[in-house]
């Protein structure tokens, strides 16, 4: 019984019709995502209109 998903190269399951263990290649419905933690979006300072005076105080 598989209670949680595992990612590997081979899926192992029991086939009731053939009464044997079946090994099949894993097919993922969605591509594996790569996360870029050194993103250029970090640390940007936006100046809002009318906010110039608040920054100088």
HELIX and SHEET records of a PDB file:
HELIX    1   1 UNK A   52  UNK A   56  1                                   5    
SHEET    1   A 2 UNK A  10  UNK A  15  0                                        
SHEET    2   A 2 UNK A  20  UNK A  25 -1                                        
END                                                                             
